[in-house]
């Protein structure tokens, strides 16, 4: 947690192996990450899921196809990927929206597609950057209920970056940041 611009997104980008740290070490699932010699794309594909603030859905693909992208990259067969994508979208309450493109979905529906995509390869950790920023209070509450259910069912660590104080109640641990520094845990 922290104010806008305090470094939350940068921190999860480093932890998620999108950005290289200027100092220190990152460990994922008991393994130290060697940013120069590690296949970071494969690592992200196998162990990390992302839910981006602006969803990052591919506009010309349907909801099911957007979820399948992550599995395709990981090398899953197309028919298996489509079946799993449909199951994940059903799990997040979008069974009636499988073949809708992002422009045909509400903000909350896009966010649920994004969560389904993040879960596609059964990651150890999901980084969610301001997942409630574009949602109204009802959609935010529904999304946080979904996060709790997904965390329990999939045994996945979900790290949520936010400046929204109301989300503290849903956290097992809160890390407070200010001016690029962790100030409390």
C-alpha positions in Angstrom: 0.0 0.0 0.0 1.0 3.6 -0.5 0.2 6.8 -2.3 0.4 7.0 -6.1 4.0 7.3 -7.3 5.6 5.7 -4.2 7.0 2.7 -6.1 4.4 0.0 -5.7 4.2 -0.9 -9.4 8.0 -0.7 -9.7 8.4 -3.1 -6.8 6.0 -5.8 -8.3 7.6 -5.3 -11.7 10.9 -6.2 -10.2 9.5 -9.1 -8.1 7.6 -10.3 -11.2 10.8 -10.3 -13.3 9.6 -7.6 -15.7 12.2 -5.1 -14.5 15.7 -5.9 -13.3 16.6 -4.8 -9.8 19.4 -2.2 -9.4 20.5 -4.0 -6.2 19.5 -7.0 -4.0 18.1 -10.4 -4.8 14.7 -11.8 -5.8 13.8 -15.3 -4.8 10.7 -17.1 -6.2 9.6 -20.5 -4.9 12.9 -21.1 -3.1 15.1 -20.2 -6.1 17.3 -17.1 -6.5 16.5 -15.4 -9.8 19.6 -14.7 -12.0 18.3 -11.9 -14.2 21.1 -12.3 -16.7 21.1 -16.1 -17.2 17.5 -17.1 -16.3 14.8 -17.6 -18.9 12.5 -14.9 -17.4 9.7 -15.5 -19.9 9.5 -19.1 -19.0 9.7 -18.3 -15.3 6.8 -15.8 -15.6 4.9 -18.3 -17.7 5.3 -21.1 -15.1 5.2 -19.3 -11.7 3.8 -15.8 -12.0 0.5 -14.3 -13.0 -0.2 -10.6 -13.5 -3.4 -8.6 -13.3 -2.7 -5.2 -14.8 -4.5 -2.0 -13.8 -5.6 -1.4 -17.4 -6.3 -5.1 -18.0 -4.0 -5.5 -21.0 -6.6 -7.6 -22.9 -6.1 -8.1 -26.6 -9.0 -6.2 -28.1 -9.6 -8.4 -31.2 -9.7 -11.7 -29.1 -12.6 -13.0 -27.2 -12.5 -13.5 -23.4 -11.7 -17.2 -23.8 -9.0 -16.4 -26.4 -7.5 -13.8 -24.1 -7.2 -16.4 -21.3 -5.8 -19.0 -23.7 -2.9 -16.7 -24.7 -1.1 -17.5 -21.5 -1.5 -21.2 -22.0 -0.5 -21.0 -25.6 2.8 -19.3 -24.6 3.4 -22.1 -22.1 2.9 -24.7 -24.9 -0.4 -26.2 -23.9 -2.4 -27.8 -26.7 -5.1 -25.6 -28.1 -8.1 -27.8 -27.2 -6.8 -28.2 -23.6 -6.2 -24.5 -23.3 -9.7 -23.7 -24.6 -11.3 -26.1 -22.1 -9.3 -24.7 -19.2 -9.9 -21.1 -20.2 -13.7 -21.8 -20.3 -13.5 -23.4 -16.9 -11.6 -20.5 -15.4 -14.0 -17.9 -16.9 -16.9 -19.9 -15.6 -15.3 -20.0 -12.2 -15.1 -16.2 -12.2 -18.8 -15.9 -13.3 -18.4 -15.2 -17.0 -19.8 -18.4 -18.5 -22.2 -16.3 -20.5 -19.4 -14.0 -21.8 -16.8 -16.5 -23.2 -17.1 -15.3 -26.8 -17.3 -11.5 -26.1 -14.5 -9.2 -27.0 -13.2 -6.7 -24.4 -15.2 -3.8 -25.9 -18.3 -5.8 -25.2 -17.4 -6.3 -21.5 -17.9 -4.0 -18.5 -14.9 -3.0 -16.4 -15.6 -5.6 -13.8 -15.9 -8.3 -16.5 -12.6 -7.3 -18.0 -11.0 -7.5 -14.6 -12.4 -11.0 -14.1 -11.0 -12.0 -17.5 -7.7 -10.7 -16.4 -7.8 -12.7 -13.2 -8.8 -15.9 -15.1 -5.8 -15.2 -17.5 -3.5 -14.8 -14.5 -4.6 -18.2 -13.1 -4.3 -20.0 -16.4 -0.9 -21.7 -15.7 -1.6 -22.2 -12.0 1.1 -19.7 -10.8 2.7 -19.7 -7.4 2.0 -15.9 -7.1 -0.2 -13.4 -8.8 0.7 -9.7 -8.8 -2.4 -7.5 -9.1 -1.7 -3.8 -9.8 -4.6 -1.6 -8.5 -7.2 -4.3 -9.4 -10.1 -2.2 -8.1 -9.0 1.2 -9.5 -11.5 1.1 -12.4 -14.4 -0.5 -10.5 -17.3 0.9 -8.5 -17.7 -0.1 -4.8 -20.0 -3.0 -5.6 -17.7 -4.4 -8.3 -14.7 -3.9 -6.0 -16.4 -5.9 -3.2 -17.3 -8.6 -5.7 -13.7 -8.7 -7.0 -12.2 -9.0 -3.5 -14.6 -11.9 -2.7 -13.4 -13.5 -5.9 -9.8 -13.0 -4.9 -10.4 -14.7 -1.5 -12.1 -17.6 -3.2 -9.3 -18.0 -5.8 -6.6 -17.7 -3.2 -8.2 -20.5 -1.1 -9.0 -22.8 -4.1 -5.8 -22.5 -5.9 -3.4 -22.0 -3.0 -1.9 -19.0 -4.8 -0.2 -16.0 -3.1 -1.9 -12.9 -4.4 0.0 -9.6 -3.9 -2.3 -6.7 -4.4 -0.8 -3.2 -5.0 -3.2 -0.4 -4.0 -3.6 3.0 -2.5 -7.1 2.0 -1.4 -7.2 1.9 2.4 -10.4 -0.2 2.4 -8.6 -3.3 1.0 -6.5 -3.7 4.2 -9.2 -5.8 5.8 -8.7 -8.4 3.0 -5.0 -8.8 3.5 -3.0 -11.3 5.5 -0.1 -8.9 5.5 0.2 -5.2 4.6 3.4 -3.6 3.4 3.3 0.2 3.5 5.5 2.1 1.0 6.5 5.8 0.9 8.9 7.5 -1.5 10.3 4.3 -2.9 10.9 2.7 0.5 9.1 0.1 2.6 8.2 1.9 5.8 6.3 -0.9 7.6 5.2 -4.5 7.4 
